[in-house]
């Protein structure tokens, strides 16, 4: 009877390993979706930053363009006045004003030209994201449907395995149930170990010869003194 109990324990552990594998598969499937969602979220944050920068740049360019128009108007007036001066002092003052206005005009033109390139880059980034988002959302829906189908299959398989596990546990003697429950809480699907050349197959620590003999007789339930795994007879 003890031999059958040990075989049931081995099958239960095998079931737990399968359930772990299936749960890992489920997490992997979920990660396929979360990776795309995270990528989309990251791009959305960049998109929001670009949109904000574009608005600010638009206001700044309008301000600079207004200043440029004012500078051009003043420069034209100064050049017109240059023709009307009747003294060297006035001519010098007009020349200095024209020189200063021309410098300001060039600086404004350079600023606007450089930032028009930035404005174009921001507009391209925004357009690229909108196209990217449309494609990603379509892909995400397709992947989500595929993931949902696979997860449902894996959940159903886990449900069947757990039912089998419960059935096997229910036919174990109470001491087997209690000890296996205790070890499984700590060691999960790695709760059992054979004795290999006088050592625990799990932790590789030596097992006293008396315990080895009792375990191999298949009549008692013993734990590894070091790691606490349930020791299995080989037969």
C-alpha positions in Angstrom: 0.0 0.0 0.0 2.9 2.4 0.8 4.3 1.8 -2.6 1.1 3.0 -4.2 1.1 6.1 -2.0 4.6 7.0 -3.1 3.6 6.5 -6.8 0.7 8.8 -6.2 3.0 11.4 -4.7 5.2 11.2 -7.7 2.3 11.7 -10.0 1.1 14.7 -7.9 4.5 16.3 -8.1 4.5 15.7 -11.9 1.1 17.4 -12.1 2.4 20.4 -10.1 5.4 20.7 -12.5 2.9 20.7 -15.4 0.8 23.4 -13.7 3.9 25.5 -13.1 4.9 25.1 -16.8 1.4 26.1 -17.9 1.3 29.1 -15.5 4.7 30.2 -17.0 3.2 29.9 -20.5 0.2 32.0 -19.4 2.6 34.7 -18.0 4.5 34.6 -21.2 1.4 35.1 -23.3 0.3 38.0 -21.1 3.8 39.5 -21.5 3.3 39.5 -25.3 0.4 41.9 -24.8 2.0 44.0 -22.0 5.2 44.5 -24.0 3.2 46.1 -26.8 1.1 48.1 -24.4 4.2 49.4 -22.7 5.8 50.3 -26.0 2.6 52.1 -27.0 2.5 53.9 -23.6 6.1 55.0 -24.0 5.4 56.3 -27.5 2.3 58.1 -26.3 4.3 59.9 -23.7 6.8 61.1 -26.4 3.8 62.1 -28.5 2.4 64.2 -25.7 5.8 65.8 -25.2 6.1 66.6 -28.9 2.6 68.0 -29.0 3.3 70.3 -26.1 6.7 71.3 -27.6 5.0 72.1 -30.9 2.4 74.4 -29.4 5.1 76.3 -27.4 7.3 76.5 -30.5 4.3 77.8 -32.6 3.8 80.7 -30.1 7.5 81.4 -30.0 7.8 81.5 -33.8 4.8 83.8 -34.1 6.4 86.1 -31.6 9.7 86.1 -33.5 8.0 86.6 -36.8 6.2 89.6 -35.4 9.5 91.0 -34.1 11.0 90.4 -37.5 8.3 92.4 -39.2 8.8 95.2 -36.7 12.5 95.1 -37.3 12.1 95.2 -41.1 9.7 98.1 -40.8 12.1 100.0 -38.6 15.0 99.2 -40.9 13.0 100.6 -43.9 12.1 103.7 -42.0 15.8 104.2 -40.9 17.0 103.8 -44.5 14.4 106.3 -45.7 15.5 108.7 -43.0 19.1 108.2 -44.1 18.4 110.0 -47.3 17.0 113.0 -45.4 19.8 113.7 -42.9 21.6 117.0 -43.1 24.4 116.6 -40.6 27.2 114.2 -40.0 25.9 113.6 -36.5 22.5 112.5 -37.7 24.1 110.3 -40.4 26.3 108.6 -37.8 23.3 108.0 -35.6 21.2 106.6 -38.5 24.1 104.3 -39.6 24.4 102.9 -36.1 20.6 102.3 -35.9 20.6 100.6 -39.4 23.6 98.4 -38.3 21.8 97.4 -35.1 18.5 96.7 -36.9 20.3 94.6 -39.6 22.0 92.5 -36.9 18.6 92.0 -35.1 17.0 91.1 -38.4 19.6 88.5 -39.2 19.4 87.0 -35.7 15.6 86.7 -36.0 15.8 85.2 -39.5 18.4 82.6 -38.3 16.3 81.8 -35.3 13.1 81.3 -37.3 14.9 79.3 -40.0 16.5 76.9 -37.5 13.3 76.4 -35.5 11.3 75.8 -38.6 13.4 72.7 -39.1 12.5 71.7 -35.5 8.9 72.4 -36.1 8.9 70.2 -39.2 10.6 67.4 -37.2 8.0 67.6 -34.4 5.2 67.5 -37.0 6.8 64.4 -38.6 7.1 62.7 -35.2 3.5 63.4 -34.5 2.3 62.1 -37.9 4.6 59.0 -37.5 3.1 58.2 -34.1 -0.5 58.6 -35.3 0.3 56.1 -38.1 2.2 53.8 -35.6 -0.7 53.9 -33.1 -3.2 52.9 -35.7 -1.1 49.9 -36.8 -0.2 48.9 -33.2 -3.8 49.0 -32.0 -4.8 46.6 -34.9 -1.9 44.3 -34.1 -2.7 44.5 -30.3 -6.3 43.4 -30.9 -5.1 40.4 -33.0 -2.5 39.4 -30.5 -5.0 39.9 -27.6 -7.5 37.5 -29.3 -4.8 34.9 -29.9 -3.5 35.2 -26.3 -7.0 34.9 -24.9 -7.6 31.7 -26.8 -4.3 30.2 -25.7 -4.8 31.2 -22.1 -8.3 29.7 -22.1 -6.9 26.4 -23.3 -4.1 26.5 -20.7 -6.6 27.4 -17.9 -8.8 24.4 -18.9 -5.8 22.2 -18.8 -4.8 23.5 -15.4 -8.3 22.9 -14.2 -8.2 19.3 -15.3 -4.8 18.8 -13.7 -5.9 20.3 -10.4 -8.9 18.0 -10.4 -6.6 15.0 -10.9 -4.3 16.4 -8.2 -7.2 16.7 -5.7 -8.3 13.2 -6.5 -4.9 11.7 -5.9 -4.4 13.7 -2.6 -7.8 12.5 -1.4 -6.8 8.9 -1.5 -3.5 9.4 0.3 -3.3 8.5 4.0 -3.7 11.5 6.3 -0.1 11.5 7.3 1.0 11.5 3.6 -1.4 14.4 2.9 -0.2 16.5 5.8 3.5 16.0 5.2 3.2 16.5 1.4 1.1 19.7 2.0 3.7 21.0 4.4 6.6 20.4 2.0 4.7 21.5 -1.1 4.0 24.9 0.5 7.7 25.5 0.8 9.2 23.6 -2.1 6.3 23.7 -4.6 6.8 21.1 -7.3 10.2 20.1 -6.0 9.1 18.4 -2.8 10.3 14.8 -3.5 13.7 13.3 -3.9 15.3 9.9 -4.4 18.4 8.9 -2.4 21.4 8.7 -4.7 24.5 6.9 -3.2 23.5 7.8 0.3 22.7 11.5 -0.6 19.5 13.4 -1.0 18.8 13.8 -4.7 17.5 17.3 -4.0 20.1 19.0 -1.8 23.0 16.4 -2.2 23.5 16.2 1.6 24.3 12.8 3.1 21.4 10.8 4.6 22.0 8.5 7.6 22.2 4.9 6.6 19.3 3.9 8.9 17.0 6.4 7.2 18.2 5.2 3.8 17.2 1.6 4.7 13.8 2.6 6.1 13.1 4.7 3.0 14.1 1.9 0.6 11.9 -0.5 2.4 9.0 1.6 1.1 7.1 1.2 4.4 7.8 4.6 6.1 7.6 8.2 5.1 10.9 10.1 5.8 12.1 13.6 5.2 15.6 14.7 4.3 17.1 16.0 7.5 18.7 18.9 5.6 16.2 20.2 3.0 13.0 18.6 4.2 12.1 16.9 0.9 10.1 13.7 1.1 12.5 10.8 0.4 11.3 8.2 -2.2 12.2 4.5 -2.4 13.7 3.4 -5.8 11.5 0.4 -6.3 
